[in-house]
Amino acid sequence: MEPDVCQLVELLGVLWYPEETSAVIGGPDRGMSCRNVLLTGCSSGIGLALAVRLAKDELKRFRVIATMRNLDKREALEKQAGPALDKTLEIRQMDVTSEESIRRCVEGIPQRRVDVLVNNAGLGMIGPVESQSVAAMKNLFDTNFFGLVRLVREVFPDMKRRRRGHIVVMSSVLGLQGLIFNDIYSASKFAAEGFCESLALQALKFGVNISLIEPGPVVTEFERKLYEEAACMDLSAVDQETLDIFQGFYMAYSKEVFTVLGQSPDEVAEHTAKVILAEKPPFRYQTNSLYTPMTTLKHADPTGNLPLNAFHQMIFQHDRLFKASLSLLKMLQWRKRRDVSYNKSP
């Protein structure tokens, strides 16, 4: 039986820094601590990329408990995890809509010690509000918002008792700034942001950090399925003018926006890893700097009219400006990626 790498690292930490024996996990990170990371939504996309990134950390600083609702979808993660599987990464079943499932998973972790909770599981929804059932909206909130609340209720008391821990929430720029035809999804992210902003005040008192990761568009299976579902949705209750805007503008341009602005799951995972490793983790962290000017508009005008008018004019009155902006952003993204590739070259 092979020794647990993380246990060996912890043992060395105790031997080298005996004064910190009680703080091997989650304590001052001198490159010796090995933290338990409980990560949700790991069957694909950002969750999968982050689980692999942390499990393959060269300094062996993490033991990753990667969870997913359906274990039949574990193959992709197993393949990418490679030799890290069952060493620094283990895969477990968890359904964030079930308190029993969450508790069972946490109880299976030695001493229930979750040093870093990464809430990544989520659902998407786009389209005119008239085309979406209240049942579907409740289902989305049950995962995106109440799933987060259930997880926090399970691990936060233990973190407070130990007076250390880190709760990382995969939010979105749409948790800061609403977007046309993303009404319900954006509402769920706004709810998560409000919950975390309120909870953070209490968390700091107990030495627990909370971080909101706010990506823009991310090119994943999640997005592909979302647009496939949108193409097949029942739009019979939608008026013709709204339908024209949704199909003629939103659906036509959203794919181009993803092409121009979209990040890969690996990019977002790398940003998230930096937040987890930060000595003083930020409360909010946007992974795509191109979105910062758009979200900043909201704070520039207390009335809220500035961002609304800016987006309204860009979408409905100056579509040529919108296209030109996309072209400019595309060029900026190309130059940014070229520079990154150049700096990485030997």
Summary of the structure (lengths in Angstrom):
residues: 346
radius of gyration: 21.3
end to end distance: 39.7
largest distance: 71.3
contacts: 1074
relative contact order: 0.10
helix: 60%
strand: 12%
